[in-house]
Amino acid sequence: MPNKKNYYLKLPIIMNNKFIILVLILITLGVSCMNITPEERVAVISTKHGDMVVEFYPDVAPMHVESFIALAEEEYFNGTTFHRVIPGFVIQGGDPNSKLDNRALHGTGGRAGKFFGLGDKNNPNSWLIPAEFNDIPHTKGILSMARTNDPNSASSQFFVCHDNAPFLDKNYTVFGKVIKGLEVIDLIVNSEKDMNDNPLEKIEMTVLMKDKSEVFEN
């Protein structure tokens, strides 16, 4: 007959071993997630016209990619609109002020996703991104960063090219490209709009970060 005392002494050890194995699995999964590079991630920009899937170019614009991903992960873009649409040119969005009813403020706001040395470190609303102009041409589907006349003034506002725009090359920072959903650009850009190229009916977006493999497996 088994010694019951010994049996019950061994049970906690078995349970402890299972707990240790579970912890190790969770740590491994966590490390795997941490090792996912920006090249392996995509942004899914969802609108009422459909989804655009965007890949990133961290090799040529690492700060712009990092900022966009940081803002997307804090859901900063959700509820903002494409407030500027020009056929043959671009659709532009990413301004938190586009959530406001006052259309005069659309296109006047935004900030970087982290501090890159521009602005007041203690005031996130002042953060900007230094220029990272590169050799990638502005062709249809290209994701690039809007700015003021100051080259080092990029914030959260971005644009997607509706057509080739070579005059933007090396003057604006390209940091990604739409690799799925190009037809959505056509639908957005042809919206009825006001004299400031702002669609009469809001075209809101949500931006969700996903693994590229997950998007294309589905």
N, C-alpha and C positions, 0 to 999 in steps of 0.2 A: 504494500500500500504506500503510495507516495507520501512523502513528508509534507503535510500541508503548510507547515511553518516556512519551509524552504521555498515552496511554490509561491506563496504570497510575498516573500522577500524578493523574488526575481521579477515579479510583475511590474513594480515601479521602474526597474532598470530597463525593461522592454519598452515601457511607455516613454521613458526619458530618451531612449534611442530614437524612437519614432519622432519625438519632438525635435531632436537635434537634426534629423534628416529633413524634416519639414522646414526648419530654419535655414538649412544649407540650400534647399531648393529655392526658397524665397530670395535669399542673397544672390544666388546665381542668376535668377530672373531679373533682379534689380540691376546687377552689373551688366547684363545683356542689354537692358533698356538704356543704361547710361552710355553704352558703347555705340549706340545708333548714331551715325554721322548725319549731318545736314543733307548730304547727297542721297541718303537712304530715306529721307522724310519728304513728304509733300504737303502742301496746303490745299485743302478743298474749300474753294470759295463758292458758297451756295447762295443763289438768288432765286427769285420767282421764275426766272427764265431757264433755270437749270444750274448745273455745277461746272466749275472750271477747276481742273487739277493743275497745280503749279509745282514745278521742280525748281531747285535752287542752285546757284552758282557760288558757293562759299570760297572757291579757289580764287575768284577775281574780286569778290565783294563781301568779304567775311563779316564786316560790321553791319552792313545792310541786311544780310541774311539773319544774323544773330538778333538784330533789333526786331525784324518782322516776326520771327518765330516767338520771341519773348512777348510781343504784343498779342499775337494770336493766342498764346497759351494763357494769357490773363484775360482773354475774351474782350480785348479792347476794341476790336473791329466790329464785333457783333452789334447789329442795329445801325451801323453807319451806312451811308449810301454811296452809290456812284453818282456824284453830284455834277460831273462834267462829262458830256458825251459828244464827240465830234466825229462824224463819219469820215473814213479815210485817214483818221489821225489816232485818237485814243479814247479810252474810257478811264476816268480818274475817280478815285475814292479813297477811303481810309481816314477821313476827317471826322473826329468826334462831334464837331459842331454841326455836321449834317443831320444829326439827330434832332436838332432844334427846329422849331417852326419858322423862325426868322431865316429866310433863304439868303438874305444878304450876308449872313455869317458863314454860309457853307463855303468851304475851301479856305478858311482862315485859321484853322486850328491844327493841332497835332503835336506829337512829341516822339522822341526815340524810345526804344524799349529798355535801354539802360544808359548809363553815363559813359560817354566816349571821349570825355575831355572838353566838350563844348557845352556851355551853359553853366548853371549853378548846380553843383553836385547834390546839394540839399533840396533842390527844387526840381522834381521830375518833369514838371510842365515846361521847363526851359531846355531840356536835353535835346541835342541835335546830333546828326551823324556827319562826320567828315566825308568829303567827296572820295569816291572810289571809281573814277572814270576808267573804263577799260575798252578793249578792242571788239567786244561783242556788238554787232550791229542791231539797230532797232528795226526789227522785222515783225510781221504779224505774230501776235501772241507773246511778245517779249514783255516781261515784267520789269519796270524801271521806276526810279524814285523821283517824285516831284520835288521841287525846291523853289526858292525865291531867286533873285538875281545873284545872291551870294552862293557860290559853289558849295560851301560848307553849311547848308541850311536845311538838309533833308530831315524829315521828322517821321510822321506815320503815313502821310499821303503818298500813294503810289498810282501808277497808271499802267494800263495794258494796251499795247499797240494794236490798232485795228488794221493797219496797213504799214508798209515800209515807211520809215521816217528817218532817212539818212542824216538830215540836218541836226538830229538829236545826238548822233554818235559822238562819243568822247566829251559830251557836254552834260550828260545825265548818266546816272549810275544804273547800269543793267545788273540785276541780281537774280533773275530767274526767267522762267518761260512757261506758258500754258501748254501742257502736253496732252491734255484731254479736255474737250468742251469748247473748241474754237468757235463753234456755231453760236455759243452763248454770247460771245463778244458782239457778233452781228446783230443779235436780238436786242441787246442793251443799247448799242450805239444808234440804233434806228428809232429809239423812243421819242415820242413827242416831247419837246423841250421849250424852255423859255428863252429870252434873249441872251441869257448868260450860259446857255448850253446845259442848264440843269433840267433833268426830266421833270415833266409836270406831275407824274405819278412817281412817288419814291421807289427807288430800286434798292432795297435794303440787302445787306449781306450778312452772312455768318461765315467765320473762317475757322476751320478745324484742322489741326495738325494730325497727320496719319503716317504710318509706315508705307512706303511706296509699294512694298510687296502685298500689303493688305488691300490696298486700293485696286491693284491690277489682278489680284487673285479673284476678286469679286466681280 
